[in-house]
Amino acid sequence: MQPAPEKMVKELVSQGLVTELQAALAAKIPMADDITVEADSGGHTDNRPLPCLLPSIIALRDEMSAKI
């Protein structure tokens, strides 16, 4: 939910993999705009039901979005 790290983008520019314009745009666009969450799905998780996790996930989303 944040743009790519500046160091990473500079490295891509130095390697010629992205242009300066693309790098400038990358600083304004988050790498992701959604969070996908899976609650207990039958054995391979830690048995934490979604209602317990959802408030923490929403808080993290809000915190990350506020940094943009």
LUMVODREN-187851 format. One record per residue: residue number from 1; residue in three letters; x, y, z of N, C-alpha, C, CB in turn. Coordinates in steps of 0.05 Angstrom, whole numbers, plus 32768, in hexadecimal, padded with zeros to 4 digits. Glycine has a CB too. Layout:
<koltis>
pos,code,nc1,nc2,nc3,cac1,cac2,cac3,cc1,cc2,cc3,cbc1,cbc2,cbc3
NUM,Ala,X,Y,Z,X,Y,Z,X,Y,Z,X,Y,Z
...
</koltis>
This chain:
<koltis>
pos,code,nc1,nc2,nc3,cac1,cac2,cac3,cc1,cc2,cc3,cbc1,cbc2,cbc3
1,Met,8010,7FE8,8000,8000,8000,8000,8011,8019,8000,7FED,8000,8018
2,Gln,802A,8015,7FFA,803D,802B,7FF7,804C,8029,7FDD,8051,802C,8010
3,Pro,8057,803E,7FD4,8068,803C,7FBC,8080,802B,7FC0,8070,8058,7FB2
4,Ala,808C,8023,7FAA,80A5,8012,7FAC,80BA,8022,7FBA,80AE,800A,7F8F
5,Pro,80CC,8015,7FC9,80E1,8023,7FD7,80F3,8032,7FC3,80F2,800F,7FE7
6,Glu,80FA,804A,7FCB,810A,805C,7FBA,8124,804F,7FB1,810F,8076,7FC8
7,Lys,8131,8041,7FC3,814A,8034,7FBD,8146,8020,7FA6,8156,8026,7FD6
8,Met,8131,8011,7FA7,812B,7FFD,7F93,8126,800A,7F78,8113,7FEC,7F9B
9,Val,8117,801F,7F78,8111,802D,7F5F,812A,8039,7F53,80FB,8043,7F64
10,Lys,813B,8045,7F63,8154,8051,7F59,8166,803B,7F4D,8164,805F,7F70
11,Glu,8166,8024,7F59,8175,800D,7F4E,816B,8005,7F32,8174,7FF5,7F61
12,Leu,8150,8005,7F2F,8144,7FFE,7F16,814A,8013,7F01,8126,7FFB,7F19
13,Val,814B,802C,7F09,8152,8041,7EF6,816F,803E,7EED,814E,805D,7F02
14,Ser,8181,8039,7F00,819D,8036,7EFA,81A3,801F,7EE8,81AE,8034,7F13
15,Gln,8192,800A,7EE9,8195,7FF3,7ED8,8187,7FF7,7EBD,818A,7FDA,7EE6
16,Gly,8179,800D,7EBA,816B,8013,7EA1,8151,8003,7E9E,817D,800D,7E8A
17,Leu,8147,7FF8,7EB4,812F,7FE8,7EB3,8116,7FF9,7EB4,812F,7FD4,7EC9
18,Val,8118,8011,7EC0,8102,8024,7EBF,810D,8040,7EB9,80F3,8025,7EDB
19,Thr,80FD,8051,7EAE,8105,806C,7EA7,8103,807E,7EBF,80F5,8077,7E8F
20,Glu,810E,8096,7EBD,810B,80AA,7ED2,80ED,80B2,7ED6,811B,80C4,7ECC
21,Leu,80DE,80B3,7EC0,80C2,80B9,7EC2,80B3,80A3,7ED1,80B6,80BD,7EA6
22,Gln,80B9,808A,7ECA,80AD,8074,7ED8,80B4,8074,7EF6,80B6,8059,7ECC
23,Ala,80CD,807B,7EFC,80D5,807C,7F18,80C6,8092,7F27,80F3,8082,7F1A
24,Ala,80C2,80A9,7F1A,80B3,80BF,7F27,8096,80B6,7F2C,80B4,80D8,7F15
25,Leu,808B,80A8,7F19,806F,809F,7F1C,806D,8089,7F32,8064,8094,7F02
26,Ala,8082,8078,7F33,8082,8063,7F47,8081,806D,7F63,809A,8051,7F43
27,Ala,808C,8085,7F68,808C,8091,7F82,8070,809A,7F8B,809F,80A9,7F83
28,Lys,805E,809B,7F79,8043,80A4,7F7F,802E,808E,7F7E,803B,80BA,7F6B
29,Ile,8036,8076,7F77,8022,8060,7F74,8029,804A,7F87,8022,8056,7F56
30,Pro,8016,8041,7F97,801B,802B,7FA9,801F,8011,7F9A,8005,8028,7FBD
31,Met,8030,7FFF,7FA5,8034,7FE5,7F98,801C,7FD3,7F9B,804D,7FD8,7FA4
32,Ala,800C,7FD7,7FAF,7FF4,7FC7,7FB3,7FDE,7FDA,7FBF,7FF9,7FAF,7FC7
33,Asp,7FC5,7FD3,7FB9,7FAF,7FE3,7FC3,7F9A,7FD2,7FD1,7FA3,7FF4,7FAD
34,Asp,7FA1,7FB9,7FD5,7F8F,7FA7,7FE3,7F9F,7F94,7FF5,7F7E,7F96,7FCF
35,Ile,7F91,7F8A,8009,7F9C,7F76,801B,7F89,7F5E,8019,7F9F,7F80,8039
36,Thr,7F94,7F47,8015,7F84,7F2E,8014,7F89,7F1F,802F,7F8B,7F1C,7FFC
37,Val,7F74,7F17,803B,7F76,7F09,8055,7F68,7EEF,8054,7F6B,7F1B,806C
38,Glu,7F74,7EDB,805F,7F68,7EC0,8061,7F66,7EB9,807E,7F78,7EAB,8051
39,Ala,7F4E,7EB2,8086,7F4A,7EA8,80A1,7F50,7E8A,80A1,7F2D,7EAE,80AC
40,Asp,7F4C,7E7E,80B8,7F51,7E61,80BA,7F42,7E52,80A4,7F48,7E56,80D6
41,Ser,7F51,7E43,8095,7F45,7E36,807D,7F47,7E17,807F,7F53,7E3F,8064
42,Gly,7F49,7E0D,8096,7F48,7DF0,8099,7F62,7DE2,809F,7F3E,7DE5,8080
43,Gly,7F73,7DEF,80AE,7F8A,7DE0,80B8,7FA5,7DEC,80B4,7F8A,7DC7,80AB
44,His,7FAA,7DFC,809F,7FC5,7E05,809C,7FCA,7E21,80A7,7FCC,7E05,807E
45,Thr,7FB7,7E2C,80B5,7FBB,7E46,80C2,7FBE,7E42,80E0,7FA5,7E5A,80BB
46,Asp,7FBF,7E57,80EF,7FC2,7E54,810C,7FA8,7E56,811B,7FD5,7E6A,8116
47,Asn,7F92,7E50,810D,7F77,7E4F,8119,7F6E,7E69,8125,7F77,7E3A,812F
48,Arg,7F76,7E7F,8119,7F6D,7E99,8122,7F56,7EA2,8110,7F84,7EAE,8123
49,Pro,7F3E,7EA3,811A,7F27,7EAB,810A,7F29,7EC8,8101,7F0D,7EA6,8119
50,Leu,7F1D,7ECD,80EA,7F1E,7EE7,80DE,7F14,7EFD,80F0,7F0F,7EE7,80C4
51,Pro,7EFE,7EFA,80FE,7EF5,7F10,810F,7F0A,7F1A,8123,7EDC,7F07,811F
52,Cys,7F1C,7F08,812B,7F31,7F10,813D,7F47,7F20,812F,7F3E,7EF8,814B
53,Leu,7F4C,7F19,8116,7F61,7F25,8106,7F59,7F3F,80F8,7F6C,7F12,80F2
54,Leu,7F40,7F40,80F1,7F37,7F57,80E0,7F3C,7F72,80EB,7F19,7F54,80DB
55,Pro,7F38,7F78,8105,7F3E,7F93,810F,7F5C,7F9A,810C,7F37,7F94,812D
56,Ser,7F6D,7F87,8110,7F8A,7F8C,810D,7F91,7F91,80EF,7F9B,7F74,8117
57,Ile,7F84,7F83,80DE,7F89,7F86,80C1,7F7F,7FA1,80B7,7F7C,7F6F,80B1
58,Ile,7F68,7FA9,80C1,7F5D,7FC3,80B9,7F6F,7FD9,80C4,7F40,7FC6,80C4
59,Ala,7F78,7FD6,80DD,7F8A,7FEB,80E8,7FA4,7FED,80D9,7F90,7FE4,8106
60,Leu,7FAF,7FD6,80D1,7FC8,7FD7,80C1,7FC3,7FE4,80A6,7FD2,7FBA,80BD
61,Arg,7FAD,7FDD,8099,7FA6,7FEA,807F,7FA4,8008,8083,7F8B,7FDF,8075
62,Asp,7F96,8011,8097,7F93,802E,809C,7FAD,803C,80A1,7F7F,8033,80B3
63,Glu,7FBE,802E,80B1,7FD9,8039,80B7,7FEA,803C,809E,7FE7,8028,80CB
64,Met,7FEA,8027,808E,7FFA,8028,8075,7FEF,803C,8061,7FFA,800C,8068
65,Ser,7FD5,803E,805F,7FC9,8051,804C,7FCE,806E,8055,7FAB,804C,804A
66,Ala,7FD0,8073,806E,7FD4,808E,8078,7FF1,8098,8072,7FD0,808F,8097
67,Lys,8003,8086,806D,801F,808D,8067,8023,8097,804B,8031,8076,806C
68,Ile,800F,8093,803A,8012,809B,801E,800F,80B8,801B,7FFE,808C,800C
</koltis>
